[in-house]
Amino acid sequence: MKLYKWICYLLAVFNVADAFLTFRLLERGGRELNPIMRLLYHFHPLAFLGVKLLFSMLVILLSFLPLRGKYSIFVYLAFGVYLLLMGWHIYILAFLS
């Protein structure tokens, strides 16, 4: 169970990092690929950041739930996706900036 909690905490940190890195890229002329988050950003950039930070808090709350089996697999899957996303951000910021 400890691993699951750490994965949730790292997922929340990755989500915060994604929020601020995406925000920085959008300010430089980048494009948000998620249509819902794109709409939020165009509505108001702080709404975009607020929703992303809210998701991070929800993931931390999720870490306290005793999820088992098929439900916890989604947390691990999301973690893998965010690892790839962080790699993408690093690539863009390091090589394309």
Summary of the structure (lengths in Angstrom):
residues: 97
radius of gyration: 14.4
end to end distance: 40.0
largest distance: 42.2
contacts: 250
relative contact order: 0.18
helix: 79%
strand: 0%
